[in-house]
């Protein structure tokens, strides 16, 4: 079986027709990692960075939720979904690596991987934005899908 790109039809971009697909429960979990520089250690207290703009991680959680809800506006061929749940968790370890975990759920005809990935990405970008006044040495290291369920196949790292 030859794999092919799903968003190309007759050499042109195309939104996949999911009209005949069954409605199923769908979920996806994505992760983004943000490396903070050493000088940021002094600003972390009780698992949060408090700035004049407000609490960084709490703001990033709200931004990630908003980003996930607007995924179809950002990714041109992505279907608009009625999300049942978006959950963003943010933790920082002793190496100053911030782990953003985004979980998206819906009941629909297409998956929620892009919503989970967008939620994690927007949360990571918000952390960068809110902390860049302290240092531009912040690195968003990776964003990846960890797990998806529902639809034709399940996936897990």
N, C-alpha and C positions, 0 to 999 in steps of 0.2 A: 504494500500500500504506500503510495507516494503522498507525503504531507504537502499541503499547500496553504498559503496564506488565506485566512478567512475574510479579510477586509479588502480583497482585490477581486473585482469581477470584470472580465474583458479588459484587462490592463488599466482599469480606473479604480480609484478608491470607492468603496461601497460599504454601507452599513449592513451588517449581517441580518437577514430576515429570520427572526426567532418566532414568528407567528404560529408555526405549527409545533413548536416545542412544548413539552409538558411543563406545567407549573410545579416546581419542587422547592423544598427548603434548600437554601444556598448559604454558605458561610465561607469566609476567608480570613486568614490572619497574616498580617505583614509586619515587618520590622524595619526600622531605620536606626542606624547607629550614628551618634554624633560624638566626636572626640573633642573635649574641651582642653585648652592648654593649662599648664600648671598654675599660672597666675589667677585662674578662675577658682581655685580651691578655697581661697579666702572668702568667697562670696556664697559658698554653699553651706546651708544650715538646715538641719532636719529634712534633708532630701529635697530641698527647694532652693532656688536662687531668687532672692528678693531684690528688685531694682526699683528705681523711681517710676518706671513704666508699670510696675506691678509684679506679681509672682510669675516667673518665667514659665515653669512647667504647667501651672494651672492655666495660663493663657494659651500655651501650646496645645493643651488638651482641647480647649474650646475651638481653637483654630483648626485642629485636625478633624474634629467633628464637622465643622462647617465645610472644610475642604472635601471631605468624603461625600457630603450631601450635594456638592456642586460638581462632582466628577464629570458628568456628561456635558457640562458647560466648558470644561477645560480640555477634555480628550475628544477630538472631533467625531470619531465614529463609535463612541461609547454610548450604550443605551441608557436612557434615563430610568432609574430604578426607584421604587418606593421602599426605602430601607426600613427594616424593622428595628435595627440596633446598630449603633456604632459605639465602640468602647475603645478609648485610648488610655493606655497605662504608660507612665514614664518613671524610670528609675535610673539613678546614677550610681556607679560603683566607685571603689577606692582608686581606680586608675583614671577617673574622670571621664569614663565612657558612659554616655547617656543612651539608654536603650528605650526606644519608643516602640510599643506594641499596639497595633491597630487591628481591631476585630470588627468585621462588618457582617451583618446578616440580613437576609430578605427571603421572601417567598416569591419566586418569579420564574421567568423563562430563560434567564441568562445569569451568569455568575457575578459575584461581587468582589473579584480579585482587584479590579481597578479602584474600587472605592476604598478597600483596605490599604492598598498601596498609596493612594492619594492622601488618605488620612495620615499615614505615617510620614509621608514626604512633607506635607504642609506643616505638621507639628515640628518636624526637624528644621524646616526653614524658619519657623517662628522662633525656635530656640536661637538659631543663628542671628536673626534680626534683632532680638531683644538683648543679645550679649555682645554684638559686634562693637559696641562702644568700649567694651573692656579689652577686646582683642579680635583681630582679624585672622588669628591662627586657629580658629574653630574649623573643624573638618567634618563634613557630612560624609561618613565613610562608605556606607552602603545602604541601599533600600532593597529588600527582597521579600518575595512571597514565602511564607513558612508553611502554610497549609490551606487547602481549599476542599470543601465538600459540596456535594450536590451536582446535578448535571450528569454528563456522560462519564466523567471520571473524577476520582478524588486524587489529591496530591498532598504530599507531606515531605518536608526536607528531612 
